[in-house]
Structures are given as C-alpha cells and as structure tokens.
Amino acid sequence: MQRAGLSDGRAVAAALGFLHRVGLVPLVVRGAGRRLGEALAAAGVEERWIDGVPVVPPMAAEAMRRVYQAENLALCDALAAE
C-alpha cells in the first residue's frame, strides 16, 4: 500500500468512506514519519529508527505526542468532511 501524507488526506478519507459504504471496516494506522523527524530535530533530539520504529529518549515523548495527535486529528477532520 502506498503511504499518503496529509496533503493526500482527502483522497484517503474518500477511499475510507467508500470502503465503509460497501460494508468494509478498514483499520488505519497513521504514521507521522517526516513530520516526526522535523519535530525531533527542532527539539534537538537525534532521530534513530530500529526496524521502522522510532527510538527516542523520554524527553522527546511530548513532541512525539503533539505530532501524532496533529496527524490523527487531520485524518479525522478529513473523514468527517467525507
């Protein structure tokens, strides 16, 4: 499956809306890759990944929470508009 960024949020929402209308219930796991890297760099935290999972010190948890929350809210907004 191709990864979609926030700029593709409407397309993702439309696809999920279609799946729902035809009786399918998709499970969406939304990442924050590039935006997470930018937030960690801004916080002065070195970005490390192990097997696709970000490994960061506890001090970065708040920055990560804000990024993931923003990504999830953007997707929820796009779904609500669908």
PyMOL commands that set and color helices and strands:
alter all, ss='L'
color gray80, all
select helices_A, chain A and resi 6-21+33-42+58-81
alter helices_A, ss='H'
color red, helices_A
select strands_A, chain A and resi 49-50+53-54
alter strands_A, ss='S'
color yellow, strands_A
deselect
rebuild
show_as cartoon
